[in-house]
């Protein structure tokens, strides 16, 4: 296979040449759809969402390219400190975090509002990848080799769930679990683990959820029971999507969205608005766009020679895929309403940065896919 | 080592492939659900979307106006600024009212009323907080609307009566439909909609009401109207105007002329039967009822002994007293029991068995013929006439002239407004006693059990004046009125007519000195006084010093009556007027009745020139006396 024989590019020009430009194009396309939709949300105005989304996307895009250019050894060396830093910030949120809509999610650092759970998504991926990169593959399924990943995953997930931000907690936890699976955990551990996981999940829903979260889960199971309460969002979202039909009501013609029947349409429910205005064709087009991005991610992961880059790529890919899946499934009433945005299309700064940083890592992995660093200290490049 | 690595890579790729397959499955699931929603269930959700998006708002029809015979406005609509509250959007109603009270005054009573109304109204239905809000307050509330969720300002129409006192009884008023009437009708349940509750407003309600329209509107998730879609709306059909036969100028004059007396008047066009004046005093302000009258003010009105809420003109019943003497005379002439020139000598009283029947003039009138008897209102003469006629023949003629008839003029009347003209059968059924000559005597001078409304007295006057079966109406007739001739000789009508002219224009007439004529040059009038006894002063009271009506409390004093018509040469307008407890008719009723009649004559559309010329035969004014 030619990829294995390719040299690892060293200088910037070679790296730029190696950049997966098709992937970059898909990302830009997605960001533009976001701008288009946020322009519509405001009723045909750049203000307040579209223009800020565009500038954030532009900044994030540059971050993505910079991240792609940085040699992977830098990420490896940053993995543990970043993780510990993010963990510290999560504890700080728990202690001093700003409360918004009943949840503590932000830290105000001077003028900047930091959402540590977003940093943690990247940091966890890096930390786990680094750990497995350094761990001999035969030790992956030993008790000693399992305790660290379990702690590395459980600590942040627990802190995020306590904020409470169930969506991010599930997303972060699932990413970690997929990475452990991809790292080569033995089926002998996985099967009993899944059984225990299902049991634990049921117990968690029963006893570990806040009242409003339980209500959401119950409402999800039967939204028509509470058409004006917690089920309202799901019903209105389905009405908006369903009434869009095959070709939609036309750009900026989405009555459900524009008459405010649709909640939080600039963030979590933007896909609904897209589906209402562009119909099934538009919705499928966006899903295909994401699928193409994810396909590129999978190809990159499989092309990588190093465990670190493989796992980083798959970690980011899993997070990205879960964003898309949970968000779209949520607005269609397939999963409970949890606050998960649609990557690069939903309005929101922290998520945009997280996603584009992650995609930068994947682009970097693509550039450095042929590199085969030894275990231990990061010696890429 | 290399094999290990390759094995690890292979395992990773296998598992990545599995994860990818899971991802493909998940995306397929999403796509399938999207297909289900947008393709398979599209129609279903499109309907739900339309239901979200559009809603029908009821559009209130403009209520028709009520106009007088010359097109003057009696009832119309003016813009009214209202403030509603919708609980669904307001959240806690008490809090919403607190917020609103920063910009407008909300009294404790109103606050309680609104909270009570809110509690029993569906969440999405607006409840009136205030109506008839002044412009300043209204615009202030509008300005601060963003801070006042659930508050809905609205400009609507409210019924207004520019001549409130004059038309309170005739036009009536409108109010919100009470729940038992409103039922489930969304129009009637609308807080701004009013239905007729009395008078013309209730009698012609369906006509005045029009029909509601429906306005298709686009609403947002909070129920706020974003856009109106007039092409898909049905316009409200405004109500029709209703024209009355009343002359509002004269009506207003009559109401003022009667002033604070407890009195009523009915004026008819004797040719057409059209009611040109119908007033009852004291009156009230129907505008108060439209917006909801405070209970204290209503109690004051309801408990007032002068009964301002009661339309005395059609529902008040009084003994007609001497005003009936023309009727008795016509009966006597028809049956030949009394020749016009035949004289009866009045000595002040007549003995009948052990009872003494007095003439109002204690010293007696001496010998009087029919003309004089009417002119001076001699009771003795009519005792004699009545005894010769007998009750049956009196009653027959009285009924022909309108007694005992319920004239439906087109506004709600009480069932007893038909009055009463007694008969032996009636007396037996009522008291178990037989009819006596004394009863006939009493009926002969319009006392006893005889009861008539001012409307009936006006009809009686019109029939005496024209000899035709005039029927009253409050609404203009289509085409000329053709009333059947009553079965009286012209000569008899003429004789009675001349006697009534004599009452006013001949010395000795009961109204000669007090009126001195109509007060319009070249136009003479006919009239008849009446004093309806309410309480008879007993000998014992007389001994105690209660000598006259003025010594009695108001509610025991006699009613004063006066009927009249003019021009005497060609009768056009008839007026009947009753002043409750006003004392003698000559004193209390004659002047206001004459003034109102004069007003009618002066305002007659045909003009004064037409008045004098109309009569075919010249009248011999020298006759009688």
Interface residues (C-beta under 8 A of the other chain):
Chain A: X137 X178 X181 X182 X184 X236 X238 X239 X240 X241 X242 X243 X244 X245 X246 X255 X256 X259 X260 X261 X275 X279 X280 X283 X284 X287 X290 X291 X294 X298 X301 X302 X305 X307 X310 X314 X318 X321 X325 X328 X329 X332 X333 X334
Chain B: X4 X8 X9 X11 X12 X13 X15 X16 X17 X19 X20 X23 X24 X26 X27 X29 X30 X31 X33 X34 X35 X37 X38 X39 X41 X42 X44 X45 X46 X48 X49 X50 X52 X53 X218 X219 X220 X221 X222 X226
